[in-house]
Amino acid sequence: MPFTIVQTHGPKGYGELCIVPDSWVQGTSKKKYLFWPNVKGTIQNLIMDDNSVPADGWTKQECRIKRQGLSYADADSAMMIMSGESSSDSGVAPIYSNMRKPAPYAKMFSERVVENSSKARHNESEIVYTLPPTPPPASSSVFDENVIMVTTDECTNCKTLKALLEAQTNLLLDFRAEQKREHEQVLKENKRIMNRLGIIEVQLNTLLNSIEVTNNDHTFSDHPFIASVADLEKLEKDLEDEEYFTQLTDLMKQQLHDKDVNNRMLVALDALFQRVFLTQCTWTGISKTGTKIAMHSYQNILRLFKCIGSTNMVIVTHEMVRSFFMKILKHAVERSKAKGVRKSTCRKRKLI
């Protein structure tokens, strides 16, 4: 009569595995019960007797069938895979918690090699396990390819080897997935740090360019933020991030106290752009001296100026931004030659 591996619940609620003869497990298709001998002393011989049947006085508890119809040796191998324990200890009921740490694979294979070597070989298709000359310690990693060497001619029904390979594959997949999640988290944190550094740089530019120099002995120090086409493209791309866009807008609005929308946009322009670089730009990109940078194509930067220039009383429109840039860029050469000893403002013509 074959043997069965069943799972029961221990005193603390943990799942426990044991090998018993098939006759010890009874019940219906919905519920299975394990009959356990209520005797003193060792019961190992009784468990290994596949002809034993439950007697009067045996205890009964609900269980789940994990494996069925196995020989004792096959059941013992499957038991090691599921629990990492050996059921060969005499005098102790063979119930093991599946919450314990599995035994090292090297030790597991060593035990199975000794057991298989004592049996006669029936045919050439059986599995031959070959160990290295000097076995590694039990603490060796399960991924050390020198721990065990397995050679097979025709392995047609090797459940133990298949289960071990599946366990190793799943562990490798979990490890790679964890590495990918950590890499993505590092990239996300790096992007957040770069955005914060960009905001700090804009804050410094705003403070430096908004200082009104009153002493002629002081020299004007300009710290441009955008001084090339590459800088312009980078700012346009960075502003696609809504979090960065909002932080930059709020930061610059804190430095602006003027209620005039044109003056607000002018302060932002001086804080973000190098004046010499603005001489290479026009609104449409068309110039008498040749093709220049078309400012109207940078929609995120224009949207930034709309938000910065707007106040509680006036909402800046696209036409207002267009008019502002056309006027400023038209006089970009004259502004680049200015000494910058006082704060720039937009002046309105007085009507006579």
LOTORBA-292385 format. One record per residue (C-alpha): residue number from 0; residue in three letters; x negated, y, z negated. Coordinates in steps of 0.5 Angstrom, whole numbers, m for minus. Example, Ala and Ser with C-alpha at 12.3 -4.5 7.8 and 13.67 -1.06 7.14 Angstrom:
! residues 2
+------+------+-------+-------+-------+
| resi | resn |     X |     Y |     Z |
+------+------+-------+-------+-------+
|    0 |  ALA |   m25 |    m9 |   m16 |
|    1 |  SER |   m27 |    m2 |   m14 |
+------+------+-------+-------+-------+
//
This chain:
! residues 352
+------+------+-------+-------+-------+
| resi | resn |     X |     Y |     Z |
+------+------+-------+-------+-------+
|    0 |  MET |     0 |     0 |     0 |
|    1 |  PRO |    m3 |     7 |     2 |
|    2 |  PHE |    m4 |    13 |    m3 |
|    3 |  THR |    m1 |    20 |    m3 |
|    4 |  ILE |    m4 |    27 |    m5 |
|    5 |  VAL |     1 |    31 |    m9 |
|    6 |  GLN |     1 |    38 |   m12 |
|    7 |  THR |     5 |    39 |   m19 |
|    8 |  HIS |     5 |    45 |   m23 |
|    9 |  GLY |     0 |    45 |   m29 |
|   10 |  PRO |     2 |    48 |   m36 |
|   11 |  LYS |     0 |    55 |   m34 |
|   12 |  GLY |     3 |    55 |   m28 |
|   13 |  TYR |    m3 |    53 |   m23 |
|   14 |  GLY |    m2 |    48 |   m17 |
|   15 |  GLU |    m6 |    42 |   m19 |
|   16 |  LEU |    m7 |    36 |   m14 |
|   17 |  CYS |    m8 |    29 |   m15 |
|   18 |  ILE |    m8 |    22 |   m11 |
|   19 |  VAL |    m3 |    17 |   m13 |
|   20 |  PRO |     0 |    10 |   m10 |
|   21 |  ASP |     5 |    12 |    m5 |
|   22 |  SER |    10 |     8 |   m10 |
|   23 |  TRP |     9 |    13 |   m16 |
|   24 |  VAL |    13 |    18 |   m11 |
|   25 |  GLN |    20 |    18 |   m11 |
|   26 |  GLY |    26 |    22 |    m9 |
|   27 |  THR |    30 |    25 |    m3 |
|   28 |  SER |    28 |    29 |     3 |
|   29 |  LYS |    29 |    35 |    m1 |
|   30 |  LYS |    26 |    34 |    m8 |
|   31 |  LYS |    20 |    29 |    m9 |
|   32 |  TYR |    18 |    27 |   m16 |
|   33 |  LEU |    12 |    24 |   m19 |
|   34 |  PHE |    12 |    18 |   m24 |
|   35 |  TRP |     6 |    18 |   m29 |
|   36 |  PRO |     4 |    13 |   m34 |
|   37 |  ASN |     5 |    14 |   m41 |
|   38 |  VAL |    m1 |    10 |   m44 |
|   39 |  LYS |    m7 |    12 |   m48 |
|   40 |  GLY |   m14 |    11 |   m45 |
|   41 |  THR |   m16 |    11 |   m38 |
|   42 |  ILE |   m11 |    10 |   m32 |
|   43 |  GLN |   m17 |    10 |   m27 |
|   44 |  ASN |   m16 |     3 |   m25 |
|   45 |  LEU |    m8 |     4 |   m25 |
|   46 |  ILE |    m9 |     9 |   m20 |
|   47 |  MET |   m13 |     6 |   m15 |
|   48 |  ASP |    m9 |     0 |   m15 |
|   49 |  ASP |    m5 |     1 |    m9 |
|   50 |  ASN |     0 |    m5 |   m11 |
|   51 |  SER |     2 |    m1 |   m18 |
|   52 |  VAL |     9 |     1 |   m19 |
|   53 |  PRO |    13 |     6 |   m24 |
|   54 |  ALA |    15 |     2 |   m31 |
|   55 |  ASP |    19 |     4 |   m36 |
|   56 |  GLY |    17 |    10 |   m40 |
|   57 |  TRP |    13 |    13 |   m35 |
|   58 |  THR |    14 |    21 |   m35 |
|   59 |  LYS |    17 |    24 |   m29 |
|   60 |  GLN |    16 |    31 |   m26 |
|   61 |  GLU |    17 |    35 |   m19 |
|   62 |  CYS |    12 |    35 |   m14 |
|   63 |  ARG |    10 |    37 |    m7 |
|   64 |  ILE |     7 |    32 |    m2 |
|   65 |  LYS |     1 |    35 |     1 |
|   66 |  ARG |    m2 |    28 |     5 |
|   67 |  GLN |     1 |    21 |     6 |
|   68 |  GLY |     0 |    14 |     8 |
|   69 |  LEU |    m8 |    15 |     7 |
|   70 |  SER |   m13 |    10 |     4 |
|   71 |  TYR |   m16 |    12 |    m2 |
|   72 |  ALA |   m23 |    14 |     1 |
|   73 |  ASP |   m19 |    18 |     6 |
|   74 |  ALA |   m15 |    21 |     1 |
|   75 |  ASP |   m21 |    23 |    m3 |
|   76 |  SER |   m24 |    26 |     3 |
|   77 |  ALA |   m18 |    30 |     4 |
|   78 |  MET |   m18 |    32 |    m4 |
|   79 |  MET |   m25 |    35 |    m4 |
|   80 |  ILE |   m23 |    39 |     2 |
|   81 |  MET |   m17 |    42 |    m1 |
|   82 |  SER |   m20 |    43 |    m8 |
|   83 |  GLY |   m27 |    42 |    m8 |
|   84 |  GLU |   m27 |    37 |   m13 |
|   85 |  SER |   m29 |    30 |   m14 |
|   86 |  SER |   m24 |    25 |   m17 |
|   87 |  SER |   m29 |    19 |   m19 |
|   88 |  ASP |   m29 |    21 |   m26 |
|   89 |  SER |   m27 |    15 |   m30 |
|   90 |  GLY |   m22 |    16 |   m36 |
|   91 |  VAL |   m19 |    23 |   m34 |
|   92 |  ALA |   m13 |    24 |   m30 |
|   93 |  PRO |   m15 |    26 |   m23 |
|   94 |  ILE |   m11 |    32 |   m23 |
|   95 |  TYR |   m15 |    38 |   m21 |
|   96 |  SER |   m13 |    46 |   m20 |
|   97 |  ASN |   m14 |    48 |   m13 |
|   98 |  MET |   m15 |    55 |   m16 |
|   99 |  ARG |   m22 |    53 |   m18 |
|  100 |  LYS |   m29 |    55 |   m14 |
|  101 |  PRO |   m30 |    50 |    m8 |
|  102 |  ALA |   m36 |    46 |    m9 |
|  103 |  PRO |   m42 |    47 |    m4 |
|  104 |  TYR |   m42 |    44 |     2 |
|  105 |  ALA |   m49 |    41 |     2 |
|  106 |  LYS |   m47 |    37 |    m5 |
|  107 |  MET |   m40 |    35 |    m2 |
|  108 |  PHE |   m44 |    32 |     5 |
|  109 |  SER |   m49 |    29 |     1 |
|  110 |  GLU |   m44 |    25 |    m3 |
|  111 |  ARG |   m40 |    23 |     3 |
|  112 |  VAL |   m47 |    20 |     6 |
|  113 |  VAL |   m48 |    16 |     0 |
|  114 |  GLU |   m41 |    13 |     0 |
|  115 |  ASN |   m41 |    12 |     8 |
|  116 |  SER |   m48 |     9 |     8 |
|  117 |  SER |   m46 |     3 |     3 |
|  118 |  LYS |   m41 |     1 |     8 |
|  119 |  ALA |   m42 |    m4 |    14 |
|  120 |  ARG |   m42 |     0 |    21 |
|  121 |  HIS |   m36 |    m3 |    25 |
|  122 |  ASN |   m37 |     0 |    32 |
|  123 |  GLU |   m41 |     6 |    35 |
|  124 |  SER |   m36 |    11 |    35 |
|  125 |  GLU |   m36 |    12 |    28 |
|  126 |  ILE |   m40 |    19 |    25 |
|  127 |  VAL |   m47 |    19 |    23 |
|  128 |  TYR |   m49 |    24 |    18 |
|  129 |  THR |   m56 |    26 |    18 |
|  130 |  LEU |   m59 |    30 |    13 |
|  131 |  PRO |   m66 |    34 |    13 |
|  132 |  PRO |   m72 |    31 |    10 |
|  133 |  THR |   m71 |    36 |     4 |
|  134 |  PRO |   m64 |    38 |     2 |
|  135 |  PRO |   m63 |    45 |     0 |
|  136 |  PRO |   m61 |    47 |    m7 |
|  137 |  ALA |   m53 |    47 |    m8 |
|  138 |  SER |   m53 |    55 |    m8 |
|  139 |  SER |   m55 |    55 |    m1 |
|  140 |  SER |   m50 |    59 |     4 |
|  141 |  VAL |   m45 |    55 |     7 |
|  142 |  PHE |   m47 |    59 |    14 |
|  143 |  ASP |   m54 |    56 |    13 |
|  144 |  GLU |   m55 |    52 |    19 |
|  145 |  ASN |   m61 |    48 |    16 |
|  146 |  VAL |   m56 |    45 |    10 |
|  147 |  ILE |   m53 |    39 |    14 |
|  148 |  MET |   m54 |    36 |    21 |
|  149 |  VAL |   m48 |    33 |    24 |
|  150 |  THR |   m48 |    28 |    30 |
|  151 |  THR |   m43 |    25 |    33 |
|  152 |  ASP |   m42 |    20 |    39 |
|  153 |  GLU |   m34 |    20 |    40 |
|  154 |  CYS |   m31 |    23 |    34 |
|  155 |  THR |   m23 |    21 |    35 |
|  156 |  ASN |   m20 |    22 |    28 |
|  157 |  CYS |   m25 |    26 |    23 |
|  158 |  LYS |   m20 |    30 |    19 |
|  159 |  THR |   m26 |    32 |    14 |
|  160 |  LEU |   m30 |    35 |    20 |
|  161 |  LYS |   m25 |    39 |    23 |
|  162 |  ALA |   m22 |    42 |    17 |
|  163 |  LEU |   m29 |    44 |    15 |
|  164 |  LEU |   m30 |    47 |    22 |
|  165 |  GLU |   m23 |    51 |    21 |
|  166 |  ALA |   m25 |    53 |    15 |
|  167 |  GLN |   m32 |    56 |    17 |
|  168 |  THR |   m29 |    59 |    23 |
|  169 |  ASN |   m23 |    63 |    19 |
|  170 |  LEU |   m28 |    65 |    14 |
|  171 |  LEU |   m33 |    68 |    20 |
|  172 |  LEU |   m27 |    72 |    23 |
|  173 |  ASP |   m25 |    75 |    16 |
|  174 |  PHE |   m32 |    77 |    15 |
|  175 |  ARG |   m32 |    80 |    22 |
|  176 |  ALA |   m25 |    84 |    21 |
|  177 |  GLU |   m28 |    87 |    14 |
|  178 |  GLN |   m34 |    89 |    18 |
|  179 |  LYS |   m29 |    93 |    23 |
|  180 |  ARG |   m25 |    96 |    18 |
|  181 |  GLU |   m31 |    99 |    14 |
|  182 |  HIS |   m34 |   101 |    21 |
|  183 |  GLU |   m27 |   105 |    23 |
|  184 |  GLN |   m27 |   108 |    16 |
|  185 |  VAL |   m34 |   111 |    16 |
|  186 |  LEU |   m33 |   114 |    23 |
|  187 |  LYS |   m26 |   117 |    20 |
|  188 |  GLU |   m30 |   120 |    14 |
|  189 |  ASN |   m36 |   122 |    19 |
|  190 |  LYS |   m31 |   126 |    23 |
|  191 |  ARG |   m27 |   129 |    17 |
|  192 |  ILE |   m34 |   132 |    14 |
|  193 |  MET |   m36 |   135 |    21 |
|  194 |  ASN |   m29 |   138 |    21 |
|  195 |  ARG |   m31 |   141 |    14 |
|  196 |  LEU |   m38 |   143 |    16 |
|  197 |  GLY |   m35 |   147 |    22 |
|  198 |  ILE |   m30 |   151 |    18 |
|  199 |  ILE |   m35 |   153 |    13 |
|  200 |  GLU |   m39 |   155 |    19 |
|  201 |  VAL |   m34 |   159 |    22 |
|  202 |  GLN |   m33 |   162 |    15 |
|  203 |  LEU |   m40 |   165 |    14 |
|  204 |  ASN |   m39 |   168 |    21 |
|  205 |  THR |   m33 |   171 |    19 |
|  206 |  LEU |   m36 |   174 |    13 |
|  207 |  LEU |   m43 |   176 |    17 |
|  208 |  ASN |   m39 |   179 |    23 |
|  209 |  SER |   m34 |   183 |    19 |
|  210 |  ILE |   m39 |   187 |    14 |
|  211 |  GLU |   m39 |   194 |    16 |
|  212 |  VAL |   m46 |   197 |    16 |
|  213 |  THR |   m47 |   204 |    12 |
|  214 |  ASN |   m54 |   204 |    11 |
|  215 |  ASN |   m58 |   206 |    18 |
|  216 |  ASP |   m64 |   202 |    15 |
|  217 |  HIS |   m60 |   196 |    15 |
|  218 |  THR |   m61 |   192 |    22 |
|  219 |  PHE |   m55 |   188 |    25 |
|  220 |  SER |   m55 |   181 |    24 |
|  221 |  ASP |   m51 |   177 |    29 |
|  222 |  HIS |   m49 |   169 |    28 |
|  223 |  PRO |   m45 |   167 |    34 |
|  224 |  PHE |   m41 |   161 |    34 |
|  225 |  ILE |   m40 |   160 |    41 |
|  226 |  ALA |   m46 |   161 |    45 |
|  227 |  SER |   m46 |   157 |    51 |
|  228 |  VAL |   m41 |   153 |    55 |
|  229 |  ALA |   m42 |   147 |    51 |
|  230 |  ASP |   m40 |   150 |    45 |
|  231 |  LEU |   m34 |   153 |    48 |
|  232 |  GLU |   m32 |   146 |    50 |
|  233 |  LYS |   m33 |   143 |    44 |
|  234 |  LEU |   m29 |   148 |    40 |
|  235 |  GLU |   m23 |   146 |    45 |
|  236 |  LYS |   m24 |   139 |    44 |
|  237 |  ASP |   m24 |   140 |    36 |
|  238 |  LEU |   m18 |   144 |    36 |
|  239 |  GLU |   m14 |   138 |    39 |
|  240 |  ASP |   m14 |   135 |    32 |
|  241 |  GLU |    m8 |   139 |    28 |
|  242 |  GLU |   m11 |   138 |    21 |
|  243 |  TYR |   m18 |   142 |    24 |
|  244 |  PHE |   m13 |   147 |    27 |
|  245 |  THR |    m9 |   148 |    21 |
|  246 |  GLN |   m15 |   149 |    17 |
|  247 |  LEU |   m19 |   154 |    21 |
|  248 |  THR |   m13 |   158 |    22 |
|  249 |  ASP |   m11 |   159 |    15 |
|  250 |  LEU |   m19 |   160 |    14 |
|  251 |  MET |   m19 |   166 |    19 |
|  252 |  LYS |   m13 |   169 |    16 |
|  253 |  GLN |   m15 |   169 |     9 |
|  254 |  GLN |   m21 |   174 |    12 |
|  255 |  LEU |   m16 |   179 |    16 |
|  256 |  HIS |   m12 |   184 |    12 |
|  257 |  ASP |   m11 |   189 |    19 |
|  258 |  LYS |    m3 |   189 |    21 |
|  259 |  ASP |    m5 |   190 |    28 |
|  260 |  VAL |    m5 |   184 |    32 |
|  261 |  ASN |   m10 |   186 |    37 |
|  262 |  ASN |   m15 |   188 |    31 |
|  263 |  ARG |   m14 |   181 |    28 |
|  264 |  MET |   m15 |   178 |    35 |
|  265 |  LEU |   m21 |   182 |    36 |
|  266 |  VAL |   m24 |   180 |    29 |
|  267 |  ALA |   m23 |   173 |    31 |
|  268 |  LEU |   m27 |   174 |    37 |
|  269 |  ASP |   m33 |   177 |    34 |
|  270 |  ALA |   m33 |   171 |    29 |
|  271 |  LEU |   m32 |   166 |    34 |
|  272 |  PHE |   m36 |   168 |    40 |
|  273 |  GLN |   m43 |   171 |    42 |
|  274 |  ARG |   m42 |   178 |    45 |
|  275 |  VAL |   m47 |   176 |    51 |
|  276 |  PHE |   m44 |   170 |    52 |
|  277 |  LEU |   m37 |   173 |    53 |
|  278 |  THR |   m40 |   177 |    59 |
|  279 |  GLN |   m40 |   170 |    63 |
|  280 |  CYS |   m33 |   170 |    62 |
|  281 |  THR |   m26 |   173 |    65 |
|  282 |  TRP |   m19 |   171 |    65 |
|  283 |  THR |   m18 |   168 |    71 |
|  284 |  GLY |   m26 |   166 |    73 |
|  285 |  ILE |   m26 |   170 |    79 |
|  286 |  SER |   m31 |   176 |    79 |
|  287 |  LYS |   m34 |   180 |    84 |
|  288 |  THR |   m41 |   178 |    82 |
|  289 |  GLY |   m39 |   170 |    83 |
|  290 |  THR |   m35 |   165 |    79 |
|  291 |  LYS |   m35 |   165 |    72 |
|  292 |  ILE |   m32 |   161 |    66 |
|  293 |  ALA |   m24 |   162 |    66 |
|  294 |  MET |   m22 |   163 |    59 |
|  295 |  HIS |   m14 |   162 |    61 |
|  296 |  SER |   m16 |   154 |    62 |
|  297 |  TYR |   m18 |   153 |    54 |
|  298 |  GLN |   m11 |   153 |    52 |
|  299 |  ASN |   m13 |   150 |    45 |
|  300 |  ILE |   m17 |   157 |    44 |
|  301 |  LEU |   m11 |   161 |    46 |
|  302 |  ARG |    m6 |   158 |    42 |
|  303 |  LEU |   m11 |   159 |    36 |
|  304 |  PHE |   m11 |   167 |    38 |
|  305 |  LYS |    m4 |   167 |    38 |
|  306 |  CYS |    m3 |   164 |    31 |
|  307 |  ILE |    m9 |   168 |    28 |
|  308 |  GLY |    m6 |   175 |    31 |
|  309 |  SER |     1 |   173 |    29 |
|  310 |  THR |     4 |   177 |    22 |
|  311 |  ASN |    10 |   177 |    18 |
|  312 |  MET |    13 |   182 |    23 |
|  313 |  VAL |    10 |   181 |    30 |
|  314 |  ILE |     9 |   174 |    33 |
|  315 |  VAL |     4 |   174 |    38 |
|  316 |  THR |     6 |   171 |    45 |
|  317 |  HIS |     2 |   168 |    51 |
|  318 |  GLU |     3 |   175 |    55 |
|  319 |  MET |     0 |   179 |    49 |
|  320 |  VAL |    m6 |   174 |    49 |
|  321 |  ARG |    m7 |   174 |    56 |
|  322 |  SER |    m7 |   182 |    56 |
|  323 |  PHE |   m12 |   182 |    50 |
|  324 |  PHE |   m17 |   178 |    54 |
|  325 |  MET |   m17 |   181 |    60 |
|  326 |  LYS |   m18 |   188 |    57 |
|  327 |  ILE |   m24 |   185 |    52 |
|  328 |  LEU |   m27 |   181 |    58 |
|  329 |  LYS |   m27 |   187 |    63 |
|  330 |  HIS |   m31 |   191 |    58 |
|  331 |  ALA |   m35 |   185 |    55 |
|  332 |  VAL |   m42 |   188 |    58 |
|  333 |  GLU |   m41 |   195 |    55 |
|  334 |  ARG |   m39 |   191 |    48 |
|  335 |  SER |   m46 |   187 |    49 |
|  336 |  LYS |   m50 |   193 |    49 |
|  337 |  ALA |   m47 |   196 |    43 |
|  338 |  LYS |   m51 |   196 |    37 |
|  339 |  GLY |   m46 |   194 |    32 |
|  340 |  VAL |   m47 |   198 |    26 |
|  341 |  ARG |   m39 |   199 |    25 |
|  342 |  LYS |   m33 |   194 |    25 |
|  343 |  SER |   m30 |   194 |    32 |
|  344 |  THR |   m23 |   196 |    33 |
|  345 |  CYS |   m18 |   196 |    39 |
|  346 |  ARG |   m16 |   204 |    40 |
|  347 |  LYS |    m9 |   206 |    43 |
|  348 |  ARG |    m8 |   212 |    48 |
|  349 |  LYS |    m4 |   217 |    45 |
|  350 |  LEU |     2 |   220 |    49 |
|  351 |  ILE |     2 |   227 |    50 |
+------+------+-------+-------+-------+
//
